[in-house]
Amino acid sequence: MPISKAIQPNVCTTQDAASLLGVSLRTVQLWVEAGNLRAWKTPGGHRRISTASVQELLKNRIPLEPVDSIPPPQISVLVVEDNLTLCKLYEATLRSWGIPIQLKIVNDGFAALVAIGANKPDIVITDIDMPGMDGIVMLRKLREEHVCDDSEIIVVTGLDAARIEEMGGVPSGISVFLKPAPFSLIQSRIQAIADTRMGQRQDA
């Protein structure tokens, strides 16, 4: 197949390489990352591939592992909820979306702080009214220690605004929703993070 006319004869784009090799664009990108194809980026940020390295692959038919099967990056989600029925609903619903999620569920604020200390999540979904350390205390500790400043935090509670304020109020900048859980919103937030991660991997 012809190489794009705008590109020099000894250089091709990732799309050109994919066409020549008969593989997907994603496979070419991963082969570049693995060092199976020689490539660099232009000052404008466009990836260019050595045509010679493409021809070398075609000539030698080097066996390469099916890199398209490499799993996408996982999104870590921490659910803090003491209602066991709702915990099961969270797990069943989140796993049904087909998004690569690393899910952990704990039942109170103290357990959440321990879990966050071990592995900071991308998203925290928390109740407020829980035994032991409630959600308000937990969130304030997170803010004081700046542990999850770059994590998405969503509060899902059965308490009204007046009762939340009586308990000390939710720190600013945190979304608060009344139960039942807003699963469509949660899904869109998780998917957005997944899309961003995948884009960063492809542009690397």
C-alpha angles and dihedrals in degrees: 000000000000122000117236108278093226091062125078115257093249093049133060139180124249089255091053090049091049091052093048094047095041094233136113124278089245091056091054091050091052093046088054091051090049092051095246090121125040111234145151139181128254121231086262091058097253118140117236125190130205108251088210091061090050091051090048091057091048093048098046097033090218109203108241128185115252096265091180085075092062104117119244118249115284123240112223114222126185118197117195108194134133097199104097094201091054090046089057090047091052092050096046094045099045093047092049092065095074092231115136099252129173099205127194124177124196131175107224144021096262092054088048092055090051091049092047091049089055097044123003108224128222091225132023118197110188143176120216107211104065135137118261109007109016126215095260093057091044093051092048091052090050091052094046092052095037089227098143103024091130096039125096110247122194124181117207112184144157092217122103124235094261093055092046090055091048088057092052103275132260115282115259120271095035120118115234123199132178118238135293093075114256094236096171090057093045090050092051092050093050093045091051091055091047092051092049092050092050091049091051091051092051093048094048 
